[in-house]
Structures are given as C-alpha cells and as structure tokens.
Amino acid sequence: MMHIPADISPWLAIPVALLLVCGSIITLIGTLGLLRLPHFYQRIHGPAITITFGAGSFLLASMLYFSVLQQRLVIHELLISAFIMLTAPVTAMLLMRTAVYRDLRNGRQRPDIKPDIRPVTPNATTASDNNAGQLEKTRDRHPE
C-alpha cells in the first residue's frame, strides 16, 4: 500500500501543478473548439490535437509525481502516452475520411456549401417547371 505524504517539496509540487494546469487549459481550449467551430472538419481538428497534448501533460505530471513518491522510475505513463499519440490522430483521420466520403456521396464538394434546395413555386407542377420558372425570374432581374 502506498502512503500519501502530508507535505510535498516545492520542487515537485510546482512542476506537477504547472503541468496539470497547462493540461487542463489545453483540454479546455479543445473542448471550446469542439463547441464553437461551425463545420465538422474544423470541430474534429481542435480536439484531436489538444487532447493529445493535454493528456500528455497529465501523464507527465503523473509520471513525475509518482516517480518521486515511490523513489523509482515509473514508466507506465510512457506506454499510455505512446498509445494515445498513436491512436488519437489515426482516429481523427478515419473520422474525417468517413465524413469526406459521406459528403461526396451526398453531392457536396465542400463542407461549407449546403446542397441546393430551391423553394417550389405555387404554379409549378413538376421540378423542371420550377427550375424553368426560376431561370425566367433570374433573366428578368439580370438582362444580358
């Protein structure tokens, strides 16, 4: 069983606290990017990068703290860091690739362009009549 020291030396507490605060801020920035950015491709990019760096900061703080506390080198966190740094970007790439294929299948070439949906005019009976009516209205507004 591991005992928790009542008083931690400042040369250990300061770097651990800074790494934890930096990791928290980096992860918060990624979360805000996920909430605020308008398109899927932008939303996936922020968290994919920031979560990797935020988790790296948490794991470095843990490795430093437990290495000093147990008076031996703790390397479990290195394995976790390697796993996260390998899997997070690959997962983000696969999600983005799937979204690209979905958009191409739906007919969108760019993510910021919505599919062309025109309102139906009351006089049109078919889709071709509606498109012809739209074309005539456009010609009336912009004569050549």
Sequence and secondary structure as in RCSB ss.txt:
>XXXX:A:sequence
MMHIPADISPWLAIPVALLLVCGSIITLIGTLGLLRLPHFYQRIHGPAITITFGAGSFLLASMLYFSVLQQRLVI
HELLISAFIMLTAPVTAMLLMRTAVYRDLRNGRQRPDIKPDIRPVTPNATTASDNNAGQLEKTRDRHPE
>XXXX:A:secstr
     SS  HHHHHHHHHHHHHHHHHHHHHHHHHHH SSHHHHHHHHHHHHHHHHHHHHHHHHHHHHHHHTS   
HHHHHHHHHHHHHHHHHHHHHHHHHHHHHHTT SSTTS        TT SSHHHHHHHHHHHHHHHS  
